[in-house]
Amino acid sequence: MEKLLAIKFRASLAWVLLLKLLASSFFFAVAHAETAEPVMVAIAHPATSQESIPRASLRAIFGMLLQKWPGDTPTRVFVLRDDAPEHATFSKSLLQVFPHQLRMAWDRQVFSGQGQYPEVVASTQEMLARVASTPGAIGYVKASEVNPNVRVLKIR
């Protein structure tokens, strides 16, 4: 009888541990889903002839190295503040560089006298408005915040 009770106790304990493991996995998945980084997209002025852009060209534009679109329209680069979460997400996910690497590239261009800093905007709404109203403009926003006034660039 004692042996049967011990077996039932171990089986019950195993079920409790399994349920606890499943529950903690579920809560971890929910917490991770809530903290996942948003999907960012590169946006351009609607008159921009480009519908897609190579990642290397996008990196060169945001690094302030490529200063003209095909067709000789000057680029106007808009970015959010260095400490904005969207800036870090865009830099890491689309440009595949860290935000501090962008800052170093900008500093190098400015201090060598060969370039200038991109224009910093205070919010996503300002980014959308400035890109929509500035010929040659390029910037970035969360995919969920895109409006019809800007062109989303596909990254290839």
N, C-alpha and C positions, 0 to 999 in steps of 0.2 A: 504494500500500500504506500509506504514512504517513497519507494522508488517511482511509483506512478505519479505521486504528487510532485516530486522533484523534476520529473520530465515535463509535466504540465507547467510547472513554474518557469523552467528554462524556455519552453516554447512561448509562453506569455511574455516573458522578458524580451525574447527575440522580436516578437511582434511590436512591442512597445518601442524598442530601439529602432526598428525599421520605420515605424510611423513617425517617430521623432526625426529621423534622418530625412525622410521625405518632406516633412513639414518645414524643416530648416532649409532644405534645398529650394522649396517653393518660395519661401520668404526671401531667400538670397536672390532668386531669379527676379522677383518683383522689385526688390530694391535696386538691382542692377539695371533693370529696364527703365526705372525712373531716373537713373543718373546717366543713361547713355547720352553720348554727345549728339547734338542735332546734325542733320545732314546740311552741309553748306554748299552753295552754288556760286559760281562766278557770274556776274551780271555785267552787261554793257549797255551803252546808249542804244536805243532802238534802231537808229540809222546805221549802226555798225554792220558792215557787210559780212562779217564773220558769224557763222553759226556754231562752229566748233574751233577748238584751239588745242595745239599740242601742249602737254603739261610743261615741257621745257620752255615754250614761248610764254606761257602764263607765268612761270617762275621768273623769266627774264623781265617781263613787264612789271611784276610786283617787286622785283629786285632793283627796279629803276634803271635797267640796262637796255631794254628795248623801248624806245621812246616814240615809235610810229607804228600805226597799223599798216597792213598792206594797203596801198593806195595813198600813202604818205599823210594820212590824218594823224596828228599828234595824239598820243595817249595822255589821258588825265587819270591818274590813279587815286582812288579814294580808299581809305582804310579806317577801321575803328581804332580806338586807343590800344596801345600795347597790352594793357591789362584786361581788356575786354575778353570774356570767354569765347565769344564768336571769332575773335581775331586768332586766338590760339588754335581753335578747332579748324578754321580755314587754312591756316599756315601748315598745320600738321597733316590734315587729311587731303587737301587739294594740291598744295604746293609741295608737300612732303619735305618741309624744312621746319625747324623750330622757330618760334617768333623772335628769339634773340639773334638767330642767324640773319633774319630779315633786317633787324635793327642794325646789325654790324655792316651789312651790305649798304644800307642807306647812309650810315655814318661815313663809310669809306668813300662813297660817291660824293657826298657833300664836302667832306674835309679835303678831298683831293681836287675839288673845284670842277669835277666832271659831271655833277648832277645835283639833284635837289630831292628833298623829302616828298613823299606822297602827301596828299591833303588828308588831314585827319577830320573825321566827322564824329559827332557826339552820339548818334543813335542810328538804329536801322532805318527809321523813317527818314532821317536826313540823308542817309546813304542812298536810299531809293530815289528821293527827290533830286539829289545832286547828279546821280548817274543818268536819270531820265532827262535832265535838262541841260547836260553838258556834252556837246559833241566830242566823240573820242573817249568818253569816260568808261572806266571799268572799276568794279568793286565786287563786293560779296555780301550775301545775306543768307539766312536760314532758308532752305527750300520752301518751308511753309509760309514764309513772309513775302515771296515774290509777287509782284503785281504786274498787270499787263503793260505798264509804262516802260519796262526794261526788257532786254533780251537776255535769256539764260544761255550761257555758252556751254556747250558740251566739251568735256575734256577728253582728248584722245591721246 
